[in-house]
Amino acid sequence: MTQELIDLRNSILQGNYTDALVIVDELEGMSKQAILRNIESYLKILLIHLIKNKIEQGLTNSWMASIRNSIREIQKINLKENKRSYYVNEDEWENLIQEEVIEDAIADASLEIMNGKYTRSQLSKILDRKEIITKAITFLSLTYTYSAKELPAIMDDYLNDCK
């Protein structure tokens, strides 16, 4: 990014505003990609714990904290600076999960569930992906409805139902 800023400065100083705007667009794209990667990281953590909850039929306090924290962080990161729009819209989560995150979450969860009892392939076969994705989307939808202040209490209510 440093080189892009140098190029941007030089383009502006030279009066080459077309090139400067192209560089600004590149920087915006790089920033959005970094934000999406960050969201995907928290989304993977969320999915891992939802998978563990489903397979092990329980929810530890640590898992609850990880789920709650993941949702809160996604809420913070997903809201754009204008506080009115999002990087990932509510109707885009299912595709993002299926295309970018679920397989990595299954692989990582397989290492943790019952001390690695299942391989990634075995876990993949027994896991109801649709159910996990639906639960994740339910939690993610709360981020559009409740404020950052309200969300932890709402999440606690939902998570207590998962125990």
BELKA-V298921 format. One record per pair of residues at least 4 apart in sequence whose C-alpha atoms are under 8 Angstrom apart, sorted by the first residue. I is the first residue (numbers start at 0). J is the second residue. If there is no record, write none. Layout:
i=[I,I]
j=[J,J]
//
This chain:
i=[0,0,1,2,3,3,3,4,5,6,6,6,7,7,7,7,7,8,8,9,10,10,10,10,10,11,11,11,15,16,17,18,19,20,21,22,23,24,25,26,27,28,29,30,31,31,32,33,34,34,34,34,35,35,36,37,37,38,38,38,38,38,39,39,39,40,41,41,41,41,41,42,42,42,42,42,42,43,43,43,43,43,44,44,44,44,44,45,45,45,45,45,45,46,46,46,46,46,46,47,47,47,47,47,48,48,48,48,48,49,49,49,49,49,50,50,50,50,50,51,51,51,51,51,51,52,52,52,52,53,54,54,55,55,56,57,57,58,58,58,58,59,60,61,62,63,63,64,65,66,67,67,67,67,68,69,70,70,70,70,71,71,71,71,71,72,73,73,74,74,74,74,75,77,77,77,78,78,78,78,78,79,79,79,79,87,87,88,89,89,89,91,92,92,93,93,93,94,95,95,96,96,96,97,97,100,101,102,103,104,105,105,105,105,106,106,106,107,107,108,109,109,109,109,109,109,110,110,110,110,110,110,111,112,112,113,117,117,118,119,120,121,122,127,128,129,130,131,132,133,134,135,136,137,138,138,139,140,141,141,142,142,142,145,145,146,147,149,150,151,152,153,154,155,156,157,158]
j=[4,26,5,6,7,22,26,8,9,10,19,22,11,18,19,22,23,12,19,13,14,15,16,18,19,15,16,19,19,20,21,22,23,24,25,26,27,28,29,30,31,32,33,34,35,86,36,37,38,76,77,86,39,86,40,41,76,42,72,73,76,77,43,99,100,44,45,69,70,72,73,46,69,70,73,96,100,47,100,101,103,104,48,65,66,69,104,49,65,66,69,70,135,50,101,104,131,132,135,51,104,105,107,108,52,62,65,66,108,53,66,131,134,135,54,105,108,126,131,55,56,57,108,111,112,56,57,58,161,57,112,126,112,113,162,161,162,62,63,161,162,63,64,65,66,67,158,68,69,70,71,151,154,155,72,73,74,138,139,142,75,142,147,150,151,76,77,142,78,142,143,147,147,85,86,87,82,83,84,85,86,83,84,85,86,91,92,92,139,140,143,95,96,136,97,132,136,98,99,100,100,101,132,101,102,104,105,106,107,108,109,119,122,123,110,118,119,111,119,112,115,116,117,118,119,122,114,115,116,117,118,119,115,116,117,117,121,122,122,123,124,125,126,131,132,133,134,135,136,137,138,139,140,141,142,154,143,144,145,150,146,147,150,149,150,150,151,153,154,155,156,157,158,159,160,161,162]
//
